[in-house]
Amino acid sequence: MSFSRRSFLSAGIAFAGYASFARAQDKGDPGYTSEVAGYGPLVEDPAKVFDLPEGFSYRVVSQAGETMSDGLYVPHKADGMGCFPLGRDKVVLVRNHELRPADVNHGALGVSSHSPLRLPKERIYDFNDRGQPLPGGTTTLVYDLRKQRLERQHLSLIGTSTNCAGGQTPWGSWLTCEETVQHAGSGVGKDHGWVFEVPASAKGLVDPRPLTAMGRFKHEAACVDPRTGAVYMTEDESSDLKGLFYRFLPNTPGELHKGGRLQALAFRDAPEGGDSRNQDGVTTWNPGDWKDVFWVDLDGVDNPHDDLRMRGHAAGAAWFSRGEGVHFGNGELYFCCTSGGKHGQIMRYVPSPHEGRPEEKDAPGRIQLFVQPEDPKVFDYGDNLTIAPWGHLIVCEDRYSDNLRNHLRGVTPDGKIYTIGRNVFRENAELAGVCFSPDGTTMFVNIYWPGVTLAITGPWDRLRA
């Protein structure tokens, strides 16, 4: 499994700056369309990793197969990620690895778990039938913004499965979400489909305790309203493109392990629970439309029969088509529905002033179909997203295609889209884990396969939108 940096990116191009030697793709069709200027046209990366506008550059922070500070390997499939302040120009990144049980050879222990290092058994959530730790989990990285270099990285969670996205908490932890409902006895020892909490300050493996009150389903991402402590979660159900949007009201805000109440969003005055997807020739709303909502209480959230979403919809909850990244901003949140409409949707939710309390029925929260593009060159299959320091959404694309590359898009407050970057690395993997350093100087993003984390800097104040 281990391979050198030179075999992946030659030493001379591990850092790529563009202004001096690359040319802008302004001749003919560049393969993308921007509705507003943004940062200008992309410039071809001679290293064929990531195209950026003129004046921007990236550094490779970490890549699959490298040996980490704890002696283990950087796992593959880098997915959701959060960035936390550490002080003295340093940040902590907590990064998901969406490894399934069959991906054991791509985990932190190496091929066939051959690493001579022995992990404490009590810090491994689950094992496969051969007694090997499940490879899913998280890694934690410390990065120096001023020196622009990685200081250390280590495994922080192991034994979980299919850790897709997640979300940051206001109290300094990462919620990592399992996008699976694999059950005990099907090649694994325990049920999966949970949320786990990883403190950003952890120096090693954390206690792998599932937050069972937050439900068992194909979790994608989570975000927290700092005002109320409510946690909002998306569901990426790809089998029939029917998932719910969830709210978890903790008994004690900031202490999720103490339990709470799980609910699903429903549209007021909508027949049969409502449907946001605009699919199969049925359009239920248009970009810019708002709907008042209410929240349906859910029971049986341990979901042993994988029917939670069906029961929720039958009780009135609305369908969403593959809910993915979600991020809380200034009094509102945004989330992607990757398969909604023709090329994906972005939703905006504004909580009630009385969110989670009985009074919200008189002043309900509201949800808007914020973006639903018609042209895949403008926007195609949005997935992970964040809110930039300047207030725009930054969205990763997740379209596996032979002719359409995955791009990093910006979205203005009035829904206009521009292109920030493009994955030109081999195999055209999805982009994931986009997040910013607290000082706004550095944007981090992952190339999912084989697993590459980039740190991007440049003239962020040059935006024209």
Stockholm file with secondary structure:
# STOCKHOLM 1.0

chainA/1-465         MSFSRRSFLSAGIAFAGYASFARAQDKGDPGYTSEVAGYGPLVEDPAKVFDLPEGFSYRVVSQAGETMSDGLYVPHKADGMGCFPLGRDKVVLVRNHELRPADVNHGALGVSSHSPLRLPKERIYDFNDRGQPLPGGTTTLVYDLRKQRLERQHLSLIGTSTNCAGGQTPWGSWLTCEETVQHAGSGVGKDHGWVFEVPASAKGLVDPRPLTAMGRFKHEAACVDPRTGAVYMTEDESSDLKGLFYRFLPNTPGELHKGGRLQALAFRDAPEGGDSRNQDGVTTWNPGDWKDVFWVDLDGVDNPHDDLRMRGHAAGAAWFSRGEGVHFGNGELYFCCTSGGKHGQIMRYVPSPHEGRPEEKDAPGRIQLFVQPEDPKVFDYGDNLTIAPWGHLIVCEDRYSDNLRNHLRGVTPDGKIYTIGRNVFRENAELAGVCFSPDGTTMFVNIYWPGVTLAITGPWDRLRA
#=GR chainA/1-465 SS CCCCHHHHSCGGGSEEECTTTCCBCCSSCCSCCCSSCBTCSEECCTTSSEEEETTCEEEEEEETTCBCTTSCBCCSCEEEEEEEEEETTEEEEEEEECCCGGGGGGSTTCGGGCCSCCCCGGGBCCBBTTSCBCCEEEEEEEEETTTTEEEEEEEEEEEECCEEEEEECTTSEEEEEEBCCCCTTSSBSSCCCCEEEEETTCSSCCCCCBCGGGCCSBEEEEEECTTTCCEEEEECCTTTSCBCEEEEEESSTTCGGGCEEEEEEEETTCGGGCBCCCCTTCCCCCTTCEEEEEEEECCCTTCTTSCHHHHHHHTTCCBBSSEEEEEECSSCEEEEETTSTTTCEEEEEECCTTTTSGGGGTSCCEEEEEECCSCTTTCCSEEEEEECTTSCEEEEECCCCSSCCCEEEEECTTSCEEEEEEECSGGGCCEEEEEECTTSSCEEEEETTTTEEEEEESCGGGCBC
#=GC SS_cons         CCCCHHHHSCGGGSEEECTTTCCBCCSSCCSCCCSSCBTCSEECCTTSSEEEETTCEEEEEEETTCBCTTSCBCCSCEEEEEEEEEETTEEEEEEEECCCGGGGGGSTTCGGGCCSCCCCGGGBCCBBTTSCBCCEEEEEEEEETTTTEEEEEEEEEEEECCEEEEEECTTSEEEEEEBCCCCTTSSBSSCCCCEEEEETTCSSCCCCCBCGGGCCSBEEEEEECTTTCCEEEEECCTTTSCBCEEEEEESSTTCGGGCEEEEEEEETTCGGGCBCCCCTTCCCCCTTCEEEEEEEECCCTTCTTSCHHHHHHHTTCCBBSSEEEEEECSSCEEEEETTSTTTCEEEEEECCTTTTSGGGGTSCCEEEEEECCSCTTTCCSEEEEEECTTSCEEEEECCCCSSCCCEEEEECTTSCEEEEEEECSGGGCCEEEEEECTTSSCEEEEETTTTEEEEEESCGGGCBC
//
